[in-house]
Amino acid sequence: MTSSTSLFFPMIAMIVIWYFLLIRPQQKRMKDHKELISNMKKGDNVVTQSGIYGKIVSVKADGNEAELEIAKGVNVKILKSTVQNILSK
């Protein structure tokens, strides 16, 4: 075995480990978040990435905006991608 061949296998092993520990879990989180956003509908209680709790008043089907009621009579427009979690229906 030459020295270049002996360095090749550890490099491949490092790339495979890097993929399974970092890249693959991140892709799964992105897929789950995209599914969460697509399933968001009127009446859902949500929390945004900035920590704002509220109730979805309306969702634009063609756009990427939603309207969130954070207090009685206080509505704000948010990007659907900023919703971190749907708490309850």
Secondary structure, DSSP 8 states (H G I E B T S, - for coil): --HHHHHHHHHHHHHHHHIIIIIHHHHHHHHHHHHHHHT--TT-EEEETT--EEEEEEE-SSSSEEEEEEETTEEEEEEGGGEEEEEE-
